[in-house]
Amino acid sequence: MKKFMVCLCALVTLLSLSCKKTNNADISYKGVVLFNICSHAVVQTFGSNLIGENHWAETGTAIYDHVFRVQNTCQLGDSLIAGDTITFKLRANIVQDCNYCMLLVETPNTNYAIQLVH
């Protein structure tokens, strides 16, 4: 029994060492812009890499899965247009340094800073 436990521990250790860890900054995501109103942009991801929250619904609309609020709309400007399909990567949180609209817009609680990939 002792030999079995030693072999099992060795196997688990080898498997954990052989796992390649991926950096989220290297992963590309695909999404569709649901809306971009007054610097409040919401994106729904699709494809093999999904992020965001599930079962989110703006009042009176459909329920969406894999959605998030774009955190850095100041840097993206008007490049996010409702209905557009975008490819993006996650980036570190950055300071918003532009005028920000105070209009109350329902958005998901989950938010990410993104960089568009062309």
C-alpha positions in Angstrom: 0.0 0.0 0.0 2.9 2.3 0.8 4.5 1.8 -2.6 1.1 2.5 -4.3 0.8 5.9 -2.4 4.4 6.8 -3.3 3.7 6.0 -7.0 0.5 7.9 -6.9 2.1 11.0 -5.4 5.0 10.8 -8.0 2.4 10.6 -10.8 0.4 13.5 -9.6 3.6 15.6 -9.2 4.8 14.8 -12.7 1.4 15.6 -14.2 1.2 18.9 -12.4 4.7 19.8 -13.6 3.9 19.0 -17.2 0.8 21.2 -17.3 1.4 24.3 -19.3 -0.1 27.4 -17.7 -1.6 29.9 -20.1 -1.5 33.6 -19.6 -4.9 35.2 -20.1 -3.2 38.1 -21.9 -2.3 35.6 -24.7 -5.8 34.3 -25.3 -7.9 35.9 -28.0 -11.7 36.2 -27.6 -14.5 36.9 -30.0 -17.5 38.9 -29.1 -20.4 40.9 -30.4 -21.1 44.4 -29.1 -24.6 44.4 -27.7 -24.6 48.2 -27.1 -22.4 51.2 -26.6 -24.4 54.0 -25.0 -22.7 57.0 -23.4 -19.4 55.2 -22.7 -21.2 52.1 -21.4 -20.3 49.2 -23.7 -21.5 45.6 -23.2 -20.0 42.7 -25.1 -21.2 39.1 -25.4 -18.5 36.5 -26.1 -18.9 33.5 -28.3 -16.8 30.7 -29.7 -14.3 28.5 -27.8 -13.1 31.1 -25.3 -16.0 32.4 -23.2 -15.8 35.0 -20.4 -18.3 37.1 -18.6 -21.4 36.5 -16.5 -24.4 34.4 -17.3 -28.2 35.2 -17.1 -27.8 38.9 -17.4 -30.7 40.9 -18.7 -31.2 44.6 -19.2 -34.8 45.5 -18.1 -37.3 44.5 -20.8 -34.8 42.6 -23.0 -33.6 39.1 -23.6 -31.4 37.2 -21.2 -27.7 37.0 -22.2 -24.9 34.6 -21.2 -21.1 35.3 -21.4 -21.5 39.1 -21.2 -19.3 41.8 -19.6 -19.0 45.6 -19.4 -16.0 47.1 -21.2 -13.9 48.8 -18.6 -11.8 51.0 -20.8 -14.2 52.7 -23.1 -12.1 55.9 -22.9 -9.3 54.2 -24.8 -11.5 52.5 -27.4 -13.6 55.6 -28.2 -16.2 55.1 -30.9 -14.7 51.8 -32.2 -17.4 49.7 -30.5 -20.6 49.8 -32.5 -23.7 47.8 -31.6 -23.8 44.7 -33.7 -20.1 44.6 -34.6 -18.2 41.4 -34.2 -14.8 42.0 -32.5 -11.7 40.1 -31.6 -9.9 41.2 -28.5 -7.5 40.3 -25.7 -7.7 41.1 -22.0 -5.4 43.7 -20.7 -4.5 45.1 -17.3 -6.9 47.5 -15.7 -6.1 51.0 -16.7 -7.1 54.4 -15.5 -10.0 56.1 -17.3 -8.9 59.6 -18.2 -11.7 61.0 -20.3 -15.1 62.6 -19.7 -17.4 59.9 -18.5 -21.2 60.0 -19.1 -23.2 59.9 -15.9 -26.3 58.4 -17.6 -27.7 55.5 -15.7 -27.3 52.4 -18.0 -27.8 48.9 -16.8 -24.7 46.8 -17.4 -23.3 43.5 -16.2 -21.4 43.5 -12.9 -18.5 41.7 -14.6 -16.1 44.1 -16.4 -12.8 43.7 -18.3 -10.4 46.0 -19.9 -9.8 44.9 -23.5 -7.6 45.5 -26.5 -8.9 45.0 -29.9 -7.0 42.6 -32.2 -7.0 43.5 -35.9 
